[in-house]
Amino acid sequence: MKLPVIKQIQRTSSAGEIETAIKVLEATSEAATLKEADLDVIGELISNMCGALEVHQLVTSGLSEKDALNTFMKKVMGSIDV
């Protein structure tokens, strides 16, 4: 996950657009001809978009963008420590 990418997606896309992009990438990842490197890139994109969607929802619920990003990153770091 890359915070600058998550921030850019969150700022420039609606929740619906992000969800649609995730669905398209998930469907694309099922193509039999994809190599492992391709799947890694798709996985990274999906991961960033899921992060952006979560930040988007936090902002919609009333947090500032900065607080939403910090909350999201704390959650991510907490899951890594476990």
MDAnalysis code that builds the backbone (N, CA, C; Angstrom):
import MDAnalysis as mda
import numpy as np

u = mda.Universe.empty(246, n_residues=82, atom_resindex=np.repeat(np.arange(82), 3), trajectory=True)
u.add_TopologyAttr("name", ["N", "CA", "C"] * 82)
u.add_TopologyAttr("resid", np.arange(1, 83))
u.add_TopologyAttr("resname", ["MET", "LYS", "LEU", "PRO", "VAL", "ILE", "LYS", "GLN", "ILE", "GLN", "ARG", "THR", "SER", "SER", "ALA", "GLY", "GLU", "ILE", "GLU", "THR", "ALA", "ILE", "LYS", "VAL", "LEU", "GLU", "ALA", "THR", "SER", "GLU", "ALA", "ALA", "THR", "LEU", "LYS", "GLU", "ALA", "ASP", "LEU", "ASP", "VAL", "ILE", "GLY", "GLU", "LEU", "ILE", "SER", "ASN", "MET", "CYS", "GLY", "ALA", "LEU", "GLU", "VAL", "HIS", "GLN", "LEU", "VAL", "THR", "SER", "GLY", "LEU", "SER", "GLU", "LYS", "ASP", "ALA", "LEU", "ASN", "THR", "PHE", "MET", "LYS", "LYS", "VAL", "MET", "GLY", "SER", "ILE", "ASP", "VAL"])
u.atoms.positions = np.array([
    [0.837, -1.182, 0.000],
    [0.000, 0.000, 0.000],
    [0.879, 1.241, 0.000],
    [0.431, 2.205, -0.744],
    [1.172, 3.456, -0.835],
    [0.225, 4.600, -0.498],
    [0.532, 5.277, 0.595],
    [-0.330, 6.348, 1.088],
    [-0.568, 7.451, 0.050],
    [0.453, 7.902, -0.691],
    [0.176, 8.936, -1.707],
    [-0.813, 8.465, -2.775],
    [-0.750, 7.194, -3.132],
    [-1.681, 6.651, -4.130],
    [-3.085, 6.595, -3.546],
    [-3.189, 6.130, -2.304],
    [-4.492, 6.059, -1.632],
    [-5.104, 7.453, -1.547],
    [-4.286, 8.425, -1.173],
    [-4.767, 9.804, -1.046],
    [-5.256, 10.338, -2.403],
    [-4.514, 10.078, -3.460],
    [-4.892, 10.547, -4.798],
    [-6.205, 9.923, -5.258],
    [-6.339, 8.622, -5.055],
    [-7.576, 7.935, -5.459],
    [-8.752, 8.492, -4.671],
    [-8.573, 8.644, -3.366],
    [-9.654, 9.132, -2.502],
    [-10.091, 10.537, -2.894],
    [-9.129, 11.371, -3.249],
    [-9.442, 12.764, -3.595],
    [-10.139, 12.900, -4.945],
    [-9.827, 12.011, -5.874],
    [-10.283, 12.214, -7.253],
    [-11.405, 11.285, -7.701],
    [-11.828, 10.372, -6.821],
    [-12.838, 9.392, -7.232],
    [-13.941, 9.281, -6.197],
    [-15.134, 9.006, -6.663],
    [-16.251, 8.756, -5.747],
    [-16.154, 7.321, -5.242],
    [-16.880, 7.033, -4.176],
    [-16.902, 5.673, -3.638],
    [-17.392, 4.685, -4.695],
    [-18.398, 5.074, -5.451],
    [-18.928, 4.204, -6.500],
    [-17.905, 3.911, -7.584],
    [-17.143, 4.915, -7.958],
    [-16.101, 4.719, -8.976],
    [-15.021, 3.773, -8.461],
    [-14.648, 3.931, -7.210],
    [-13.622, 3.063, -6.621],
    [-14.132, 1.623, -6.578],
    [-15.373, 1.432, -6.144],
    [-15.946, 0.087, -6.079],
    [-15.997, -0.560, -7.460],
    [-16.362, 0.209, -8.463],
    [-16.413, -0.312, -9.830],
    [-15.029, -0.712, -10.309],
    [-14.041, 0.116, -10.041],
    [-12.669, -0.195, -10.449],
    [-12.171, -1.469, -9.769],
    [-12.498, -1.637, -8.497],
    [-12.104, -2.850, -7.775],
    [-12.728, -4.077, -8.427],
    [-14.008, -3.995, -8.766],
    [-14.696, -5.129, -9.407],
    [-14.043, -5.470, -10.752],
    [-13.698, -4.446, -11.521],
    [-13.059, -4.675, -12.822],
    [-11.703, -5.356, -12.636],
    [-10.920, -4.873, -11.682],
    [-9.613, -5.480, -11.446],
    [-9.737, -6.916, -10.934],
    [-10.708, -7.161, -10.068],
    [-10.925, -8.527, -9.584],
    [-11.284, -9.462, -10.736],
    [-12.150, -9.009, -11.621],
    [-12.532, -9.822, -12.777],
    [-11.332, -10.039, -13.699],
    [-10.543, -9.006, -13.890],
    [-9.357, -9.102, -14.740],
    [-8.355, -10.095, -14.178],
    [-8.240, -10.135, -12.866],
    [-7.251, -11.013, -12.232],
    [-7.557, -12.498, -12.458],
    [-8.745, -12.809, -12.907],
    [-9.128, -14.199, -13.141],
    [-8.745, -14.703, -14.530],
    [-8.160, -13.837, -15.345],
    [-7.745, -14.254, -16.682],
    [-6.626, -15.289, -16.570],
    [-6.768, -16.364, -17.299],
    [-5.821, -17.481, -17.203],
    [-4.424, -17.144, -17.718],
    [-4.326, -16.156, -18.579],
    [-3.043, -15.860, -19.214],
    [-2.152, -14.910, -18.415],
    [-2.634, -14.433, -17.287],
    [-1.834, -13.494, -16.499],
    [-0.662, -14.192, -15.826],
    [0.457, -13.488, -15.796],
    [1.643, -13.995, -15.111],
    [1.614, -13.523, -13.662],
    [2.465, -14.097, -12.841],
    [2.521, -13.759, -11.422],
    [2.806, -12.270, -11.210],
    [3.684, -11.696, -12.014],
    [4.008, -10.265, -11.889],
    [2.774, -9.406, -12.175],
    [1.987, -9.821, -13.150],
    [0.754, -9.092, -13.462],
    [-0.214, -9.148, -12.286],
    [-0.345, -10.325, -11.690],
    [-1.235, -10.486, -10.540],
    [-0.757, -9.659, -9.346],
    [0.557, -9.553, -9.188],
    [1.095, -8.724, -8.101],
    [0.707, -7.259, -8.283],
    [0.795, -6.770, -9.512],
    [0.435, -5.380, -9.798],
    [-1.064, -5.166, -9.567],
    [-1.873, -6.083, -10.057],
    [-3.321, -5.974, -9.858],
    [-3.650, -6.006, -8.371],
    [-2.995, -6.885, -7.631],
    [-3.217, -6.975, -6.189],
    [-2.854, -5.685, -5.479],
    [-1.756, -5.072, -5.876],
    [-1.340, -3.789, -5.280],
    [-2.367, -2.701, -5.596],
    [-2.857, -2.678, -6.820],
    [-3.878, -1.692, -7.197],
    [-5.159, -1.892, -6.384],
    [-5.592, -3.132, -6.258],
    [-6.804, -3.420, -5.478],
    [-6.600, -3.001, -4.027],
    [-5.443, -3.301, -3.487],
    [-5.134, -2.950, -2.104],
    [-5.203, -1.433, -1.889],
    [-4.616, -0.682, -2.801],
    [-4.659, 0.776, -2.705],
    [-6.083, 1.306, -2.846],
    [-6.846, 0.717, -3.731],
    [-8.227, 1.168, -3.924],
    [-9.098, 0.836, -2.716],
    [-8.877, -0.324, -2.113],
    [-9.627, -0.665, -0.892],
    [-9.278, 0.315, 0.226],
    [-8.008, 0.685, 0.321],
    [-7.594, 1.684, 1.301],
    [-8.244, 3.028, 1.027],
    [-8.274, 3.427, -0.236],
    [-8.898, 4.694, -0.601],
    [-10.387, 4.683, -0.294],
    [-11.027, 3.552, -0.517],
    [-12.458, 3.433, -0.224],
    [-12.707, 3.576, 1.276],
    [-11.864, 2.960, 2.079],
    [-12.023, 3.076, 3.527],
    [-11.785, 4.513, 3.996],
    [-10.758, 5.167, 3.464],
    [-10.493, 6.565, 3.816],
    [-11.662, 7.433, 3.359],
    [-12.172, 7.162, 2.185],
    [-13.317, 7.914, 1.660],
    [-14.502, 7.816, 2.617],
    [-14.759, 6.603, 3.118],
    [-15.873, 6.397, 4.049],
    [-15.638, 7.123, 5.370],
    [-14.389, 7.153, 5.841],
    [-14.078, 7.869, 7.078],
    [-14.289, 9.370, 6.907],
    [-13.893, 9.894, 5.752],
    [-14.088, 11.324, 5.475],
    [-15.582, 11.629, 5.391],
    [-16.327, 10.761, 4.732],
    [-17.775, 10.942, 4.618],
    [-18.448, 10.933, 5.987],
    [-17.888, 10.154, 6.918],
    [-18.472, 10.080, 8.265],
    [-18.099, 11.279, 9.128],
    [-17.270, 12.183, 8.602],
    [-16.998, 13.414, 9.318],
    [-15.554, 13.677, 9.709],
    [-14.657, 12.722, 9.503],
    [-13.250, 12.965, 9.836],
    [-12.611, 13.846, 8.773],
    [-11.610, 14.600, 9.179],
    [-10.825, 15.337, 8.192],
    [-10.012, 14.325, 7.391],
    [-9.552, 14.733, 6.222],
    [-8.764, 13.815, 5.403],
    [-7.525, 13.351, 6.170],
    [-6.863, 14.269, 6.838],
    [-5.652, 13.930, 7.596],
    [-5.967, 12.901, 8.679],
    [-7.034, 13.116, 9.443],
    [-7.405, 12.181, 10.499],
    [-7.840, 10.831, 9.927],
    [-8.531, 10.865, 8.809],
    [-8.966, 9.624, 8.167],
    [-7.758, 8.814, 7.697],
    [-6.793, 9.480, 7.098],
    [-5.576, 8.788, 6.648],
    [-4.803, 8.221, 7.835],
    [-4.689, 9.006, 8.904],
    [-3.989, 8.528, 10.102],
    [-4.714, 7.341, 10.725],
    [-6.027, 7.410, 10.808],
    [-6.816, 6.313, 11.357],
    [-6.619, 5.046, 10.531],
    [-6.663, 5.200, 9.226],
    [-6.479, 4.058, 8.338],
    [-5.092, 3.451, 8.507],
    [-4.062, 4.282, 8.534],
    [-2.695, 3.770, 8.648],
    [-2.465, 3.104, 10.003],
    [-3.057, 3.632, 11.064],
    [-2.947, 2.983, 12.378],
    [-3.581, 1.605, 12.334],
    [-4.708, 1.498, 11.651],
    [-5.390, 0.208, 11.521],
    [-4.511, -0.776, 10.761],
    [-3.905, -0.314, 9.671],
    [-3.032, -1.162, 8.878],
    [-1.823, -1.610, 9.691],
    [-1.191, -0.664, 10.382],
    [-0.022, -0.992, 11.190],
    [-0.382, -1.934, 12.332],
    [-1.565, -1.754, 12.901],
    [-2.032, -2.640, 13.959],
    [-2.235, -4.053, 13.472],
    [-2.702, -4.201, 12.233],
    [-2.918, -5.539, 11.691],
    [-1.605, -6.215, 11.347],
    [-0.578, -5.437, 11.065],
    [0.737, -6.007, 10.757],
    [1.404, -6.519, 12.029],
    [1.189, -5.812, 13.138],
    [1.807, -6.189, 14.413],
    [1.259, -7.487, 14.963],
    [0.031, -7.841, 14.567],
    [-0.626, -9.027, 15.129],
    [-0.022, -10.286, 14.598],
])
